[in-house]
């Protein structure tokens, strides 16, 4: 009792958060360069990830710890389905497939669901609170960059069932801080959250090839701030 998990997660994943923002795909996105083919591939990967997460939440909704995070208003599967219908058409289910990174991500979630459900809390934190925190900014960038209208193609970022996102996030963090867990379990959740960030970075890195083909290598390197050595595959920053 008394473990401040929310603070531990915030502090313990800062480096991973920065690294994720510095991946080429995200760096270009944040600077307003969003290529539609790459983006729709990301949406399809996220569909498989959220389907697995929400299947796990449903399965463990009565779990003493995981069940405390049963918030259907956060669920993204149906909104991702709307986006996939927009990008791929009504036959979208036959148009998408799991990429290698999405497969690894989904496998991890399913393994935890079977063997160590408490660690799913790390994945809920990484994705859902991240969506709430940066969703509106990313939505606005995507709409402008891809010339979208009337909210089409960005349903993923719309949390219509959450009227006040700040209040909700505070409630969510307080739920984390009230969990009856010890320090070792909390640290294990932080470690799993860092792995979740790595899984997300793998999703982003898969998309870089498509993005470079669309916008050109010079523009890509310019947007992500890479010098020639970095463009040749050397580290962008120290670990």
N, C-alpha and C positions, 0 to 999 in steps of 0.2 A: 504494500500500500504506500501511497505517497510518491511514487516514481513519476516524474514529470516527463512523460513520453513525448508529448507534443514538442517540448523544447529540445529534447534529445534528438528527435527526428529533424527538427529545423537546423540545429547546429551540425548534426552528424552527417547531413546530406548536402551541405552547402557546396562543397567541392564538386560533387556529382552534378548538382544543379547547374553550376557554372560550366562544367564540361559539356553537358547536354546542350546548353545554349550556344556553345561554341562549335557544335557540329556544323558542317557545311550547309546542310538543308535548313536547319533552324536559323542559322546566322543570316542566310539569304531571305528566309521568310520574314524575320524581324526587320529586315531592311526593305521590305516591300516587294521582293521578287518571289512570286509563287507561281510555279509552272503547273498547269492543270493536270497533266498526265501523272506527274510525280505526286501531286496532292491526292488524286483519287486513289492512287496505290496506297498511300498512307491511310486513307479512310478505310480501305478494304482490310488492311492489316489491323487497324484499331477495332474494326468490327469483330474479328476473330478473338482479339484479346478481351474486349468487353463482354462478349458472349460467354467466354470461359469464366471471367470474374463474376459475372452476375449469376451464372449457373452455380458457382461455388457459394455465393452469398445466400442464394435460395436454399441450397442444401444445408447450410450451417446457420440458418436464421435463429435456431434455438440453442446454438452453442453459447456457453456462458460468457465468452469474450467476443467472438466474431459476431454473435447476434446483436451486440450493442451497436454495430455499424450497419444494421439493416435499414437503409434509407432509400426506398424505391424512387424518391424524387431525384436521386443522383443518377439513376440508371441511364445508360447511354445507348444501349443496343437498338432501341426503336428509332432514336434520332439518327443513328448511323445508317439504319436501313433506309430512312428517307433520303439521306445524302447519297447513298449508293444508287438508289433509284434515279436520282437526278443526274449523277455522273455516268452511269452505265446503262440506264434505261430499265424498263420493266422486267427484263430478263437478267437482271444483275446477278442473281444467285448462280447462274451458269457462266458468268463472266469473270468472277473473282476466284482466287485461290490463295492459300496460305503461302507466304514467302518463307524462306528458311528462318529468318529472324522471328517472324510471327509464330512459326511452329515451335521454336525453342521457348518463346515467351509463354505460349499457351500450355506447353508441356510442363513448364515450371509451376504455373498456377494450378494445374490439375494434380500434379504430384503433391504440392502443399495441401491441397484440399483433402487428399487421401491420407497423408502421413503426418502433417503438422499444421492444422487449420489456423492456429493462432498467427502464424507468419503471414497469412493473407492480409492482415491488418496493414502490413507494410505496403502491399500493392494497392490497397484501397487509398491509403494516404498519398502515395506517389501520383496516382492517376487522378482521382476525384478532386482532391484539394488543389492539385495543379490546374485542372480544368476550370475550377471555380475562380482561382486566383488570376490566371492569365487569359481566360476564355474570351472575354469581351475585346481585349486588345488584339488577340489573334483573329477573332471574327472580323473586326473592322479592317485589318490588314488584308485578309483573304478576299473580302467583298470588293475592296478597292483594286487589288492586284489582278483579280480574275474577272472583274466587271460583272459581278453577280447582282441580281435584283431580288427584292422582296424576301430576303432571307433564304433564298434557294441555295442549296449546297452547303449551308453552314448550320444546319439544325443541331449538329453536335455541340455547338457552343451555347445553345439556348437552354437555360434552366428555368423553364416557365413555372415549375412547381416550387421554386425557391424565391419568394418575394424579396428577401433581404439577404444577399450573399454573405455580407460581413457578419451578421448575427448568426447565420447558419454555420459559418466556419468557426466562429468562437465556440458554439455549442459542440461542434465536432471535436475541436481540440480539447475541450473540457472533458468530453467523454473519454478521450485517450488518456488524459491525466488521472482520471478516476478508476482506471482499470486496476484490478487487484493482481498486479504482477510484480515480480522482483526485478532487481537491477539487471540480472543476467538475461532474463527474458526480454526486457526492454532493449538491451544492447543487441540481442539477436534480431529483433524487429528492425532496428536501425541498419544492421548489416544487410538484412534482406531488402530494405528500401534502397540501399545503394546498389544492390544487384538489380532491382527493378529499374533504376535509372540506367544501368548498363544495358538492360534489355531494350529500353526505349531508344538509347543511342544506336543500338544495332539496327533498329527499325529505320532510324533517320539515315544511317550510313548506306543502307541498301538503296536509298532513293537518289543518292548523289550522282550516280552515273546517268540516270535519266535527266536530271537537272542540268548537268554539264552539257549533255547533248543538245538540250533545248536552248541554253543561253550562252554556251561557249565557255571554254576553260579560262580565258583571260578575264571575262566578266565575273565568273564564279570565284576565281582567286582574289579578284579585287574586292568583291563583296565580303568575303570571309577574312580578308586581311592577311592572306598567306603570301609569303615571299617565295622566291623560286625554289629554295630548298624544301620548304614545307610542301609546295605543290608536287614535289617529287616523292613525297611519302614520309618525310622526316617529321619528328614531333613538332607540333605548333607551340606547345608550352610544356614546361617541366611538370612531371607528375607531382 
